[in-house]
Amino acid sequence: MKKRLFSVCILVFGLISSAWATPPSSIELTYEPDKKNLHIEIAHAAHDPHKHHIRKVEVYLNDEKPIDLYFATQTTPASLIIDLALQAKAGDKIRVLAICNEAGRLEETLIVPKEDDKKSQNIETPKSEKESKDKK
């Protein structure tokens, strides 16, 4: 009877402790071809980023062998921000997997756009009211 009670207590404690852990909630990827830089922002809420954080990030270029990055803490309690030198060209597939040290993982993929695609995505911002008044 004591063994069964002990086993149940261990199981309940394990479930409760993992319930406090939060997996990464989002990953934002931006590739800058002129700088050959991959900018990664991983949203992950942690009260103490030294104890609860993103411990590993795997970066795959065209599903080849990953670049493994390990962390002992996060940039802030809300996120981990990484700038990674990476040689990629238009059409390449970049896949990023973020793994929490307590529980959970999240994956995001980016296809490097062609230069023409980037230009067509630029949206003109409206002029400010001050600029409009100056012209009158």
N, CA, C and O atoms as CSV, one atom per row, in Angstrom:
chain,resi,resn,atom,element,x,y,z
A,1,MET,N,N,0.823,-1.198,0.000
A,1,MET,CA,C,0.000,0.000,0.000
A,1,MET,C,C,0.866,1.261,0.000
A,1,MET,O,O,0.564,2.223,-0.706
A,2,LYS,N,N,1.945,1.255,0.795
A,2,LYS,CA,C,2.820,2.423,0.864
A,2,LYS,C,C,3.517,2.674,-0.471
A,2,LYS,O,O,3.714,3.822,-0.871
A,3,LYS,N,N,3.892,1.582,-1.161
A,3,LYS,CA,C,4.549,1.727,-2.454
A,3,LYS,C,C,3.602,2.365,-3.466
A,3,LYS,O,O,4.008,3.229,-4.243
A,4,ARG,N,N,2.351,1.943,-3.455
A,4,ARG,CA,C,1.366,2.488,-4.379
A,4,ARG,C,C,1.131,3.972,-4.091
A,4,ARG,O,O,1.080,4.778,-5.020
A,5,LEU,N,N,0.990,4.336,-2.828
A,5,LEU,CA,C,0.789,5.732,-2.438
A,5,LEU,C,C,1.989,6.579,-2.842
A,5,LEU,O,O,1.835,7.693,-3.342
A,6,PHE,N,N,3.190,6.036,-2.620
A,6,PHE,CA,C,4.412,6.741,-2.993
A,6,PHE,C,C,4.451,6.960,-4.512
A,6,PHE,O,O,4.795,8.048,-4.973
A,7,SER,N,N,4.104,5.938,-5.280
A,7,SER,CA,C,4.091,6.045,-6.746
A,7,SER,C,C,3.091,7.091,-7.222
A,7,SER,O,O,3.384,7.866,-8.133
A,8,VAL,N,N,1.924,7.114,-6.615
A,8,VAL,CA,C,0.903,8.103,-6.980
A,8,VAL,C,C,1.398,9.506,-6.650
A,8,VAL,O,O,1.206,10.427,-7.444
A,9,CYS,N,N,2.023,9.682,-5.510
A,9,CYS,CA,C,2.554,11.001,-5.126
A,9,CYS,C,C,3.613,11.479,-6.117
A,9,CYS,O,O,3.613,12.645,-6.511
A,10,ILE,N,N,4.507,10.591,-6.517
A,10,ILE,CA,C,5.543,10.953,-7.489
A,10,ILE,C,C,4.907,11.355,-8.819
A,10,ILE,O,O,5.318,12.342,-9.429
A,11,LEU,N,N,3.918,10.604,-9.264
A,11,LEU,CA,C,3.229,10.901,-10.513
A,11,LEU,C,C,2.540,12.259,-10.451
A,11,LEU,O,O,2.657,13.055,-11.382
A,12,VAL,N,N,1.829,12.528,-9.373
A,12,VAL,CA,C,1.124,13.800,-9.219
A,12,VAL,C,C,2.114,14.952,-9.169
A,12,VAL,O,O,1.890,15.983,-9.804
A,13,PHE,N,N,3.200,14.797,-8.430
A,13,PHE,CA,C,4.206,15.847,-8.341
A,13,PHE,C,C,4.815,16.129,-9.719
A,13,PHE,O,O,5.035,17.285,-10.080
A,14,GLY,N,N,5.081,15.081,-10.474
A,14,GLY,CA,C,5.628,15.244,-11.824
A,14,GLY,C,C,4.687,15.995,-12.736
A,14,GLY,O,O,5.126,16.845,-13.512
A,15,LEU,N,N,3.394,15.700,-12.660
A,15,LEU,CA,C,2.407,16.390,-13.489
A,15,LEU,C,C,2.276,17.854,-13.093
A,15,LEU,O,O,2.161,18.724,-13.955
A,16,ILE,N,N,2.293,18.126,-11.804
A,16,ILE,CA,C,2.160,19.504,-11.332
A,16,ILE,C,C,3.370,20.334,-11.735
A,16,ILE,O,O,3.210,21.463,-12.198
A,17,SER,N,N,4.571,19.802,-11.570
A,17,SER,CA,C,5.763,20.579,-11.901
A,17,SER,C,C,5.843,20.872,-13.395
A,17,SER,O,O,6.287,21.954,-13.780
A,18,SER,N,N,5.422,19.928,-14.253
A,18,SER,CA,C,5.454,20.201,-15.691
A,18,SER,C,C,4.331,21.149,-16.105
A,18,SER,O,O,4.419,21.778,-17.159
A,19,ALA,N,N,3.283,21.262,-15.298
A,19,ALA,CA,C,2.199,22.194,-15.607
A,19,ALA,C,C,2.667,23.634,-15.461
A,19,ALA,O,O,2.133,24.519,-16.130
A,20,TRP,N,N,3.651,23.894,-14.603
A,20,TRP,CA,C,4.178,25.241,-14.434
A,20,TRP,C,C,5.062,25.651,-15.604
A,20,TRP,O,O,5.252,26.844,-15.841
A,21,ALA,N,N,5.598,24.703,-16.327
A,21,ALA,CA,C,6.471,24.992,-17.462
A,21,ALA,C,C,5.632,25.496,-18.634
A,21,ALA,O,O,4.506,25.052,-18.857
A,22,THR,N,N,6.213,26.430,-19.371
A,22,THR,CA,C,5.517,26.944,-20.551
A,22,THR,C,C,6.378,26.688,-21.775
A,22,THR,O,O,7.570,26.994,-21.768
A,23,PRO,N,N,5.792,26.132,-22.820
A,23,PRO,CA,C,6.551,25.932,-24.054
A,23,PRO,C,C,6.727,27.267,-24.779
A,23,PRO,O,O,6.039,28.234,-24.453
A,24,PRO,N,N,7.631,27.337,-25.753
A,24,PRO,CA,C,7.748,28.560,-26.560
A,24,PRO,C,C,6.411,28.869,-27.223
A,24,PRO,O,O,5.728,27.958,-27.691
A,25,SER,N,N,6.031,30.145,-27.266
A,25,SER,CA,C,4.727,30.503,-27.828
A,25,SER,C,C,4.798,30.951,-29.289
A,25,SER,O,O,3.824,30.798,-30.027
A,26,SER,N,N,5.939,31.502,-29.716
A,26,SER,CA,C,6.075,31.884,-31.128
A,26,SER,C,C,7.545,32.027,-31.491
A,26,SER,O,O,8.406,32.231,-30.635
A,27,ILE,N,N,7.803,31.913,-32.792
A,27,ILE,CA,C,9.152,32.117,-33.328
A,27,ILE,C,C,9.021,33.042,-34.530
A,27,ILE,O,O,8.259,32.759,-35.454
A,28,GLU,N,N,9.760,34.142,-34.520
A,28,GLU,CA,C,9.801,35.080,-35.642
A,28,GLU,C,C,11.165,34.950,-36.311
A,28,GLU,O,O,12.198,35.063,-35.652
A,29,LEU,N,N,11.164,34.711,-37.625
A,29,LEU,CA,C,12.404,34.539,-38.376
A,29,LEU,C,C,12.527,35.627,-39.432
A,29,LEU,O,O,11.569,35.916,-40.149
A,30,THR,N,N,13.706,36.227,-39.526
A,30,THR,CA,C,13.996,37.227,-40.551
A,30,THR,C,C,15.384,36.938,-41.096
A,30,THR,O,O,16.348,36.845,-40.336
A,31,TYR,N,N,15.487,36.796,-42.418
A,31,TYR,CA,C,16.797,36.586,-43.026
A,31,TYR,C,C,17.198,37.837,-43.787
A,31,TYR,O,O,16.430,38.354,-44.599
A,32,GLU,N,N,18.418,38.325,-43.518
A,32,GLU,CA,C,18.963,39.500,-44.191
A,32,GLU,C,C,20.069,39.036,-45.138
A,32,GLU,O,O,21.199,38.810,-44.707
A,33,PRO,N,N,19.744,38.891,-46.444
A,33,PRO,CA,C,20.726,38.334,-47.381
A,33,PRO,C,C,21.984,39.186,-47.542
A,33,PRO,O,O,23.074,38.643,-47.721
A,34,ASP,N,N,21.851,40.516,-47.480
A,34,ASP,CA,C,23.029,41.368,-47.637
A,34,ASP,C,C,24.004,41.210,-46.476
A,34,ASP,O,O,25.211,41.365,-46.661
A,35,LYS,N,N,23.501,40.905,-45.283
A,35,LYS,CA,C,24.352,40.706,-44.103
A,35,LYS,C,C,24.639,39.232,-43.843
A,35,LYS,O,O,25.446,38.898,-42.975
A,36,LYS,N,N,23.969,38.331,-44.606
A,36,LYS,CA,C,24.079,36.882,-44.372
A,36,LYS,C,C,23.780,36.570,-42.906
A,36,LYS,O,O,24.552,35.890,-42.230
A,37,ASN,N,N,22.636,37.085,-42.426
A,37,ASN,CA,C,22.272,36.993,-41.016
A,37,ASN,C,C,20.839,36.488,-40.860
A,37,ASN,O,O,19.918,36.968,-41.519
A,38,LEU,N,N,20.677,35.510,-39.973
A,38,LEU,CA,C,19.349,35.029,-39.594
A,38,LEU,C,C,19.035,35.592,-38.219
A,38,LEU,O,O,19.751,35.338,-37.250
A,39,HIS,N,N,17.946,36.366,-38.147
A,39,HIS,CA,C,17.507,36.949,-36.884
A,39,HIS,C,C,16.350,36.089,-36.367
A,39,HIS,O,O,15.354,35.890,-37.062
A,40,ILE,N,N,16.497,35.583,-35.136
A,40,ILE,CA,C,15.510,34.699,-34.528
A,40,ILE,C,C,15.015,35.327,-33.236
A,40,ILE,O,O,15.810,35.694,-32.371
A,41,GLU,N,N,13.691,35.450,-33.105
A,41,GLU,CA,C,13.083,35.908,-31.850
A,41,GLU,C,C,12.107,34.842,-31.397
A,41,GLU,O,O,11.116,34.561,-32.072
A,42,ILE,N,N,12.398,34.244,-30.237
A,42,ILE,CA,C,11.568,33.179,-29.688
A,42,ILE,C,C,10.857,33.719,-28.455
A,42,ILE,O,O,11.499,34.056,-27.460
A,43,ALA,N,N,9.528,33.802,-28.522
A,43,ALA,CA,C,8.739,34.250,-27.369
A,43,ALA,C,C,8.552,33.061,-26.432
A,43,ALA,O,O,8.049,32.009,-26.827
A,44,HIS,N,N,8.971,33.255,-25.173
A,44,HIS,CA,C,8.890,32.186,-24.179
A,44,HIS,C,C,8.852,32.831,-22.798
A,44,HIS,O,O,9.852,33.373,-22.329
A,45,ALA,N,N,7.698,32.768,-22.158
A,45,ALA,CA,C,7.532,33.382,-20.841
A,45,ALA,C,C,8.193,32.536,-19.765
A,45,ALA,O,O,7.965,31.330,-19.678
A,46,ALA,N,N,9.020,33.187,-18.944
A,46,ALA,CA,C,9.705,32.499,-17.844
A,46,ALA,C,C,9.888,33.491,-16.703
A,46,ALA,O,O,10.418,34.584,-16.902
A,47,HIS,N,N,9.448,33.106,-15.503
A,47,HIS,CA,C,9.610,34.000,-14.352
A,47,HIS,C,C,11.085,34.163,-13.992
A,47,HIS,O,O,11.518,35.262,-13.648
A,48,ASP,N,N,11.851,33.092,-14.066
A,48,ASP,CA,C,13.283,33.130,-13.790
A,48,ASP,C,C,14.014,32.516,-14.980
A,48,ASP,O,O,14.113,31.291,-15.064
A,49,PRO,N,N,14.535,33.340,-15.915
A,49,PRO,CA,C,15.146,32.813,-17.130
A,49,PRO,C,C,16.436,32.018,-16.901
A,49,PRO,O,O,16.969,31.432,-17.842
A,50,HIS,N,N,16.943,31.990,-15.663
A,50,HIS,CA,C,18.111,31.161,-15.368
A,50,HIS,C,C,17.686,29.724,-15.067
A,50,HIS,O,O,18.441,28.786,-15.321
A,51,LYS,N,N,16.484,29.553,-14.529
A,51,LYS,CA,C,15.988,28.220,-14.187
A,51,LYS,C,C,15.066,27.650,-15.267
A,51,LYS,O,O,15.076,26.444,-15.513
A,52,HIS,N,N,14.275,28.504,-15.908
A,52,HIS,CA,C,13.315,28.078,-16.935
A,52,HIS,C,C,13.599,28.896,-18.182
A,52,HIS,O,O,13.401,30.111,-18.189
A,53,HIS,N,N,14.063,28.237,-19.238
A,53,HIS,CA,C,14.498,28.961,-20.434
A,53,HIS,C,C,14.503,28.046,-21.653
A,53,HIS,O,O,14.295,26.837,-21.549
A,54,ILE,N,N,14.742,28.645,-22.793
A,54,ILE,CA,C,14.978,27.874,-24.012
A,54,ILE,C,C,16.396,27.321,-23.875
A,54,ILE,O,O,17.361,28.083,-23.806
A,55,ARG,N,N,16.518,25.994,-23.835
A,55,ARG,CA,C,17.842,25.397,-23.622
A,55,ARG,C,C,18.559,25.074,-24.927
A,55,ARG,O,O,19.789,25.056,-24.980
A,56,LYS,N,N,17.773,24.816,-25.993
A,56,LYS,CA,C,18.401,24.422,-27.251
A,56,LYS,C,C,17.609,24.966,-28.432
A,56,LYS,O,O,16.378,24.967,-28.428
A,57,VAL,N,N,18.338,25.426,-29.436
A,57,VAL,CA,C,17.739,25.858,-30.695
A,57,VAL,C,C,18.477,25.115,-31.804
A,57,VAL,O,O,19.706,25.140,-31.879
A,58,GLU,N,N,17.707,24.456,-32.658
A,58,GLU,CA,C,18.268,23.751,-33.808
A,58,GLU,C,C,17.895,24.529,-35.067
A,58,GLU,O,O,16.722,24.828,-35.292
A,59,VAL,N,N,18.893,24.857,-35.886
A,59,VAL,CA,C,18.665,25.591,-37.128
A,59,VAL,C,C,19.050,24.680,-38.287
A,59,VAL,O,O,20.193,24.233,-38.392
A,60,TYR,N,N,18.078,24.413,-39.153
A,60,TYR,CA,C,18.286,23.554,-40.316
A,60,TYR,C,C,18.251,24.416,-41.572
A,60,TYR,O,O,17.341,25.226,-41.745
A,61,LEU,N,N,19.225,24.245,-42.437
A,61,LEU,CA,C,19.226,24.893,-43.746
A,61,LEU,C,C,18.992,23.799,-44.777
A,61,LEU,O,O,19.840,22.926,-44.963
A,62,ASN,N,N,17.840,23.844,-45.449
A,62,ASN,CA,C,17.448,22.846,-46.446
A,62,ASN,C,C,17.482,21.425,-45.874
A,62,ASN,O,O,17.884,20.486,-46.562
A,63,ASP,N,N,17.066,21.270,-44.632
A,63,ASP,CA,C,16.969,19.975,-43.949
A,63,ASP,C,C,18.290,19.210,-43.874
A,63,ASP,O,O,18.297,17.985,-43.755
A,64,GLU,N,N,19.403,19.934,-43.943
A,64,GLU,CA,C,20.710,19.309,-43.757
A,64,GLU,C,C,21.005,19.218,-42.263
A,64,GLU,O,O,20.165,19.583,-41.439
A,65,LYS,N,N,22.176,18.740,-41.916
A,65,LYS,CA,C,22.574,18.600,-40.511
A,65,LYS,C,C,22.370,19.939,-39.787
A,65,LYS,O,O,22.796,20.981,-40.285
A,66,PRO,N,N,21.723,19.914,-38.620
A,66,PRO,CA,C,21.390,21.184,-37.956
A,66,PRO,C,C,22.588,21.863,-37.300
A,66,PRO,O,O,23.597,21.236,-36.978
A,67,ILE,N,N,22.433,23.160,-37.120
A,67,ILE,CA,C,23.334,23.932,-36.279
A,67,ILE,C,C,22.677,23.915,-34.897
A,67,ILE,O,O,21.570,24.429,-34.736
A,68,ASP,N,N,23.341,23.336,-33.909
A,68,ASP,CA,C,22.794,23.246,-32.555
A,68,ASP,C,C,23.341,24.380,-31.703
A,68,ASP,O,O,24.553,24.571,-31.604
A,69,LEU,N,N,22.433,25.127,-31.091
A,69,LEU,CA,C,22.801,26.225,-30.200
A,69,LEU,C,C,22.244,25.915,-28.814
A,69,LEU,O,O,21.063,25.597,-28.680
A,70,TYR,N,N,23.086,26.007,-27.779
A,70,TYR,CA,C,22.674,25.697,-26.409
A,70,TYR,C,C,22.741,26.964,-25.559
A,70,TYR,O,O,23.633,27.796,-25.729
A,71,PHE,N,N,21.773,27.097,-24.633
A,71,PHE,CA,C,21.682,28.294,-23.804
A,71,PHE,C,C,21.468,27.932,-22.339
A,71,PHE,O,O,20.776,26.964,-22.024
A,72,ALA,N,N,22.072,28.723,-21.443
A,72,ALA,CA,C,21.896,28.535,-20.006
A,72,ALA,C,C,20.888,29.529,-19.442
A,72,ALA,O,O,20.469,29.407,-18.291
A,73,THR,N,N,20.500,30.513,-20.252
A,73,THR,CA,C,19.524,31.516,-19.850
A,73,THR,C,C,18.926,32.138,-21.108
A,73,THR,O,O,19.377,31.852,-22.217
A,74,GLN,N,N,17.908,32.989,-20.940
A,74,GLN,CA,C,17.281,33.705,-22.061
A,74,GLN,C,C,17.761,35.142,-22.075
A,74,GLN,O,O,18.323,35.634,-21.097
A,75,THR,N,N,17.533,35.811,-23.198
A,75,THR,CA,C,17.881,37.221,-23.327
A,75,THR,C,C,17.084,38.063,-22.328
A,75,THR,O,O,17.637,38.937,-21.660
A,76,THR,N,N,15.772,37.790,-22.234
A,76,THR,CA,C,14.886,38.463,-21.278
A,76,THR,C,C,13.935,37.406,-20.705
A,76,THR,O,O,13.889,36.288,-21.218
A,77,PRO,N,N,13.175,37.738,-19.651
A,77,PRO,CA,C,12.188,36.771,-19.153
A,77,PRO,C,C,11.088,36.446,-20.169
A,77,PRO,O,O,10.366,35.463,-20.001
A,78,ALA,N,N,10.955,37.249,-21.204
A,78,ALA,CA,C,9.900,37.032,-22.191
A,78,ALA,C,C,10.388,36.406,-23.494
A,78,ALA,O,O,9.578,35.897,-24.269
A,79,SER,N,N,11.705,36.434,-23.753
A,79,SER,CA,C,12.156,35.957,-25.061
A,79,SER,C,C,13.640,35.617,-25.103
A,79,SER,O,O,14.420,35.960,-24.215
A,80,LEU,N,N,13.984,34.929,-26.180
A,80,LEU,CA,C,15.379,34.659,-26.523
A,80,LEU,C,C,15.590,35.233,-27.917
A,80,LEU,O,O,14.841,34.914,-28.840
A,81,ILE,N,N,16.603,36.075,-28.074
A,81,ILE,CA,C,16.894,36.712,-29.353
A,81,ILE,C,C,18.284,36.276,-29.802
A,81,ILE,O,O,19.253,36.353,-29.047
A,82,ILE,N,N,18.355,35.817,-31.050
A,82,ILE,CA,C,19.601,35.286,-31.595
A,82,ILE,C,C,19.848,35.906,-32.965
A,82,ILE,O,O,18.920,36.031,-33.764
A,83,ASP,N,N,21.076,36.288,-33.240
A,83,ASP,CA,C,21.509,36.658,-34.582
A,83,ASP,C,C,22.575,35.655,-34.978
A,83,ASP,O,O,23.598,35.523,-34.306
A,84,LEU,N,N,22.330,34.950,-36.074
A,84,LEU,CA,C,23.194,33.858,-36.498
A,84,LEU,C,C,23.704,34.106,-37.904
A,84,LEU,O,O,22.913,34.321,-38.823
A,85,ALA,N,N,25.026,34.079,-38.085
A,85,ALA,CA,C,25.601,34.191,-39.421
A,85,ALA,C,C,25.244,32.924,-40.193
A,85,ALA,O,O,25.546,31.813,-39.758
A,86,LEU,N,N,24.596,33.106,-41.347
A,86,LEU,CA,C,24.116,31.961,-42.119
A,86,LEU,C,C,24.147,32.288,-43.605
A,86,LEU,O,O,23.615,33.314,-44.028
A,87,GLN,N,N,24.770,31.417,-44.400
A,87,GLN,CA,C,24.826,31.586,-45.852
A,87,GLN,C,C,23.604,30.912,-46.457
A,87,GLN,O,O,23.528,29.684,-46.490
A,88,ALA,N,N,22.654,31.695,-46.933
A,88,ALA,CA,C,21.455,31.153,-47.581
A,88,ALA,C,C,21.174,31.964,-48.831
A,88,ALA,O,O,21.586,33.117,-48.950
A,89,LYS,N,N,20.464,31.341,-49.763
A,89,LYS,CA,C,20.117,32.040,-51.009
A,89,LYS,C,C,18.614,31.949,-51.221
A,89,LYS,O,O,17.926,31.197,-50.532
A,90,ALA,N,N,18.119,32.708,-52.162
A,90,ALA,CA,C,16.683,32.726,-52.461
A,90,ALA,C,C,16.188,31.310,-52.720
A,90,ALA,O,O,16.802,30.549,-53.468
A,91,GLY,N,N,15.076,30.970,-52.095
A,91,GLY,CA,C,14.482,29.652,-52.255
A,91,GLY,C,C,14.913,28.644,-51.207
A,91,GLY,O,O,14.289,27.590,-51.081
A,92,ASP,N,N,15.967,28.938,-50.447
A,92,ASP,CA,C,16.404,28.023,-49.386
A,92,ASP,C,C,15.360,27.960,-48.277
A,92,ASP,O,O,14.655,28.930,-47.996
A,93,LYS,N,N,15.287,26.794,-47.665
A,93,LYS,CA,C,14.345,26.578,-46.560
A,93,LYS,C,C,15.130,26.586,-45.248
A,93,LYS,O,O,16.057,25.798,-45.058
A,94,ILE,N,N,14.740,27.495,-44.346
A,94,ILE,CA,C,15.352,27.574,-43.019
A,94,ILE,C,C,14.293,27.127,-42.013
A,94,ILE,O,O,13.198,27.686,-41.956
A,95,ARG,N,N,14.635,26.120,-41.229
A,95,ARG,CA,C,13.709,25.601,-40.217
A,95,ARG,C,C,14.369,25.740,-38.862
A,95,ARG,O,O,15.529,25.365,-38.690
A,96,VAL,N,N,13.626,26.285,-37.885
A,96,VAL,CA,C,14.151,26.507,-36.541
A,96,VAL,C,C,13.263,25.786,-35.533
A,96,VAL,O,O,12.040,25.923,-35.546
A,97,LEU,N,N,13.907,25.015,-34.660
A,97,LEU,CA,C,13.222,24.292,-33.595
A,97,LEU,C,C,13.743,24.811,-32.265
A,97,LEU,O,O,14.947,24.773,-32.010
A,98,ALA,N,N,12.833,25.302,-31.408
A,98,ALA,CA,C,13.194,25.802,-30.076
A,98,ALA,C,C,12.690,24.815,-29.033
A,98,ALA,O,O,11.540,24.380,-29.087
A,99,ILE,N,N,13.559,24.463,-28.079
A,99,ILE,CA,C,13.228,23.469,-27.068
A,99,ILE,C,C,13.410,24.073,-25.677
A,99,ILE,O,O,14.483,24.576,-25.345
A,100,CYS,N,N,12.352,24.020,-24.868
A,100,CYS,CA,C,12.367,24.524,-23.489
A,100,CYS,C,C,13.102,23.516,-22.603
A,100,CYS,O,O,13.057,22.313,-22.862
A,101,ASN,N,N,13.776,24.004,-21.563
A,101,ASN,CA,C,14.490,23.085,-20.674
A,101,ASN,C,C,13.555,22.324,-19.746
A,101,ASN,O,O,13.967,21.332,-19.144
A,102,GLU,N,N,12.305,22.765,-19.614
A,102,GLU,CA,C,11.366,22.060,-18.736
A,102,GLU,C,C,10.343,21.249,-19.520
A,102,GLU,O,O,10.127,20.076,-19.218
A,103,ALA,N,N,9.724,21.841,-20.501
A,103,ALA,CA,C,8.732,21.108,-21.302
A,103,ALA,C,C,8.343,21.928,-22.523
A,103,ALA,O,O,8.210,23.149,-22.449
A,104,GLY,N,N,8.165,21.255,-23.623
A,104,GLY,CA,C,7.627,21.893,-24.810
A,104,GLY,C,C,8.665,22.282,-25.834
A,104,GLY,O,O,9.838,22.493,-25.529
A,105,ARG,N,N,8.186,22.369,-27.062
A,105,ARG,CA,C,9.016,22.755,-28.192
A,105,ARG,C,C,8.130,23.408,-29.235
A,105,ARG,O,O,6.913,23.225,-29.240
A,106,LEU,N,N,8.756,24.171,-30.116
A,106,LEU,CA,C,8.022,24.830,-31.189
A,106,LEU,C,C,8.942,24.932,-32.392
A,106,LEU,O,O,10.152,25.113,-32.258
A,107,GLU,N,N,8.342,24.812,-33.575
A,107,GLU,CA,C,9.113,24.858,-34.813
A,107,GLU,C,C,8.505,25.892,-35.762
A,107,GLU,O,O,7.288,26.072,-35.808
A,108,GLU,N,N,9.372,26.564,-36.515
A,108,GLU,CA,C,8.923,27.537,-37.514
A,108,GLU,C,C,9.828,27.416,-38.732
A,108,GLU,O,O,11.009,27.089,-38.610
A,109,THR,N,N,9.266,27.682,-39.910
A,109,THR,CA,C,10.008,27.568,-41.167
A,109,THR,C,C,9.930,28.881,-41.939
A,109,THR,O,O,8.908,29.568,-41.932
A,110,LEU,N,N,11.023,29.209,-42.597
A,110,LEU,CA,C,11.100,30.399,-43.446
A,110,LEU,C,C,11.702,29.987,-44.784
A,110,LEU,O,O,12.740,29.325,-44.815
A,111,ILE,N,N,11.068,30.367,-45.882
A,111,ILE,CA,C,11.643,30.202,-47.212
A,111,ILE,C,C,12.257,31.550,-47.578
A,111,ILE,O,O,11.565,32.568,-47.594
A,112,VAL,N,N,13.546,31.555,-47.870
A,112,VAL,CA,C,14.230,32.811,-48.186
A,112,VAL,C,C,13.639,33.360,-49.480
A,112,VAL,O,O,13.682,32.692,-50.513
A,113,PRO,N,N,13.084,34.584,-49.428
A,113,PRO,CA,C,12.433,35.139,-50.621
A,113,PRO,C,C,13.447,35.617,-51.659
A,113,PRO,O,O,14.601,35.913,-51.346
A,114,LYS,N,N,12.973,35.683,-52.909
A,114,LYS,CA,C,13.785,36.263,-53.973
A,114,LYS,C,C,13.820,37.763,-53.735
A,114,LYS,O,O,12.946,38.310,-53.062
A,115,GLU,N,N,14.813,38.419,-54.278
A,115,GLU,CA,C,14.940,39.872,-54.095
A,115,GLU,C,C,13.705,40.598,-54.628
A,115,GLU,O,O,13.255,41.569,-54.020
A,116,ASP,N,N,13.142,40.136,-55.773
A,116,ASP,CA,C,11.936,40.748,-56.343
A,116,ASP,C,C,10.752,40.606,-55.391
A,116,ASP,O,O,9.949,41.528,-55.247
A,117,ASP,N,N,10.649,39.424,-54.730
A,117,ASP,CA,C,9.552,39.196,-53.791
A,117,ASP,C,C,9.642,40.154,-52.612
A,117,ASP,O,O,8.620,40.630,-52.118
A,118,LYS,N,N,10.865,40.438,-52.157
A,118,LYS,CA,C,11.038,41.346,-51.030
A,118,LYS,C,C,10.594,42.758,-51.406
A,118,LYS,O,O,9.957,43.447,-50.609
A,119,LYS,N,N,10.936,43.188,-52.634
A,119,LYS,CA,C,10.568,44.537,-53.049
A,119,LYS,C,C,9.063,44.670,-53.191
A,119,LYS,O,O,8.499,45.711,-52.852
A,120,SER,N,N,8.402,43.627,-53.691
A,120,SER,CA,C,6.953,43.701,-53.876
A,120,SER,C,C,6.210,43.664,-52.542
A,120,SER,O,O,5.042,44.047,-52.471
A,121,GLN,N,N,6.887,43.200,-51.478
A,121,GLN,CA,C,6.245,43.144,-50.167
A,121,GLN,C,C,6.344,44.472,-49.427
A,121,GLN,O,O,5.652,44.678,-48.430
A,122,ASN,N,N,7.216,45.394,-49.914
A,122,ASN,CA,C,7.336,46.696,-49.263
A,122,ASN,C,C,6.038,47.477,-49.445
A,122,ASN,O,O,5.564,47.660,-50.566
A,123,ILE,N,N,5.480,47.925,-48.353
A,123,ILE,CA,C,4.220,48.665,-48.385
A,123,ILE,C,C,4.525,50.105,-48.020
A,123,ILE,O,O,5.199,50.381,-47.027
A,124,GLU,N,N,4.018,51.025,-48.842
A,124,GLU,CA,C,4.231,52.436,-48.539
A,124,GLU,C,C,3.447,52.819,-47.298
A,124,GLU,O,O,2.272,52.484,-47.153
A,125,THR,N,N,4.119,53.522,-46.415
A,125,THR,CA,C,3.431,53.998,-45.219
A,125,THR,C,C,2.849,55.366,-45.507
A,125,THR,O,O,3.466,56.167,-46.209
A,126,PRO,N,N,1.674,55.645,-44.977
A,126,PRO,CA,C,1.070,56.956,-45.235
A,126,PRO,C,C,1.899,58.072,-44.629
A,126,PRO,O,O,2.534,57.900,-43.589
A,127,LYS,N,N,1.885,59.225,-45.299
A,127,LYS,CA,C,2.626,60.375,-44.788
A,127,LYS,C,C,1.948,60.890,-43.519
A,127,LYS,O,O,0.732,60.789,-43.354
A,128,SER,N,N,2.747,61.428,-42.655
A,128,SER,CA,C,2.189,61.939,-41.401
A,128,SER,C,C,1.365,63.191,-41.672
A,128,SER,O,O,1.489,63.811,-42.728
A,129,GLU,N,N,0.534,63.550,-40.719
A,129,GLU,CA,C,-0.313,64.742,-40.874
A,129,GLU,C,C,0.541,65.990,-41.009
A,129,GLU,O,O,0.182,66.924,-41.725
A,130,LYS,N,N,1.689,66.001,-40.307
A,130,LYS,CA,C,2.561,67.162,-40.358
A,130,LYS,C,C,3.096,67.359,-41.778
A,130,LYS,O,O,3.123,68.484,-42.277
A,131,GLU,N,N,3.521,66.277,-42.427
A,131,GLU,CA,C,4.022,66.377,-43.798
A,131,GLU,C,C,2.909,66.870,-44.729
A,131,GLU,O,O,3.175,67.668,-45.628
A,132,SER,N,N,1.702,66.422,-44.536
A,132,SER,CA,C,0.568,66.824,-45.367
A,132,SER,C,C,0.278,68.308,-45.191
A,132,SER,O,O,0.006,69.006,-46.168
A,133,LYS,N,N,0.334,68.799,-43.947
A,133,LYS,CA,C,0.056,70.209,-43.671
A,133,LYS,C,C,1.146,71.103,-44.246
A,133,LYS,O,O,0.863,72.199,-44.731
A,134,ASP,N,N,2.409,70.630,-44.193
A,134,ASP,CA,C,3.517,71.416,-44.726
A,134,ASP,C,C,3.369,71.676,-46.215
A,134,ASP,O,O,3.790,72.725,-46.704
A,135,LYS,N,N,2.776,70.734,-46.945
A,135,LYS,CA,C,2.626,70.870,-48.386
A,135,LYS,C,C,1.499,71.836,-48.757
A,135,LYS,O,O,1.488,72.357,-49.872
A,136,LYS,N,N,0.545,72.090,-47.844
A,136,LYS,CA,C,-0.595,72.967,-48.159
A,136,LYS,C,C,-0.230,74.393,-48.122
A,136,LYS,O,O,-1.077,75.253,-48.364
